[in-house]
Amino acid sequence: MRIETAKKTKTITKLIKAELKLAFPETKFSVTGSNFGGTVRIEYTDNFVKRSEVSECVEKFRAGKFDGMVDSYAHKNDTVKHPRAQYIMIFNYVDA
């Protein structure tokens, strides 16, 4: 099970990195994954690319959303063939 999760996470990170490169060719992204829970971390440094734009670009790779009000995770109900990450975290480190 753990090896399967690791392969899935590696596939997701490759797909996300390719999608980001197409959408934002001038921006360098670091896309890393955790084998525990299918978490993906996206890091970049760019003043011109908004976090919301990156989030919209990778939305199709999210398995759902966490609802903190009721402490539950709501999975998407669509049928997509590519693997998805349970959590995608996006960080923009802008040089001061």
N, C-alpha and C positions, 0 to 999 in steps of 0.2 A: 504493500500500500504506500509506504513512504517513497519508494523508488518511482512509483507511478505518479505521485504528487510532484516529485522533483522534476520529472520529465514534462508534466503538464505546465508547471510554473516556468520552466525554461522555454517552452513553446510560446507561452503567453508573452513573456518578456521580449522574445524575438519579434513577434507580431506587432506588439505595441511600438517597439523601437522603429520598425519599418514604417508603420503608420505615421509616427511623429516626423520621421525624416521626409516623407512625402508632403506632409502638411506644412512643415517649418524647416525647409532645407538649409537655412542659414544658422539655425540654432543647434547647439550640441546638447544632447540629452544623455543622462545616465539612467538606465532602466535596470533595476535589480529586483530579484524576487526572493521570497522566503519560502522554504519548503513546508513550513508549518502554516496551514490555513490558506494557502494560495494568495499571499499578500504581495503586491507589487509596489515598489517605490520608484517614483520618477523625480529626478533632480535636474535642474537647469539654471543657467544664469543668463538672463536676457531681459532688458528693460522693455522691449517692444512686444513680447509675447505675453499675453495675459494668462493667468492661471485658469480662468474660465474657458479660454480658447483651447487650452491643453485638455482640460476636463471634458469638454464637448467632443474633442477628437477621439478620446479613448473611452467614451461612454459605452460603446458597443462591447467592450471587454469586461464590463462590470457585471457580476452575477446578480446584483441586487443592491439594496441599500439598508443600512442599519438605522433603526428608528429608536433613538434614545429615550423618547417619551414613554414607550411601552417596553423598552429593553428587549427588542426582537429584531431579527433580520428578515427583510421581505425580499424573496427571490423574484426575478423577472419571470413572467409566464410565457415568453415567446420561445420559439424553437430556432436556435442558432447552432450552426455546425461547428464553429470554432470554440476552443476552450475559453473559459472566463476566470477572472480572479475575483475572489470574494471581497477583497479590499484593495483599492488603488489610492495611494497617497502621493500627492503632488507638492513639490517644494521648489520655489524659485528663489535662489540665492543671488541677490543683486549686489554687486560690489558697491560699497559706499564711497 
